[in-house]
């Protein structure tokens, strides 16, 4: 499941592109951004949030650590873990699917 999470990088949301001074086109790469102190700081903050999700969330493999833009919008920091978006699009869906699977398995036996 880890591979699925990595195929949909939420950190490349259009919302995040407005957070930097240079507009990065989808799939674009600007080496001058990587070398800036601001970029490194933002990268470290996002990674800290992903690590916190990895440690705290049983559904980490479904999303790979959430969407940084949602964390920033809802909590004012990239270091946050759960967001409303996460709750409604990942956790609730996973819990409903798991509950239905358990019911189906129980009735099949």
Helices and strands as residue ranges (DSSP letters): H 2-7, G 10-12, H 14-17, H 31-34, H 37-56, H 60-63, H 68-75, H 84-86, I 87-91, H 92-108
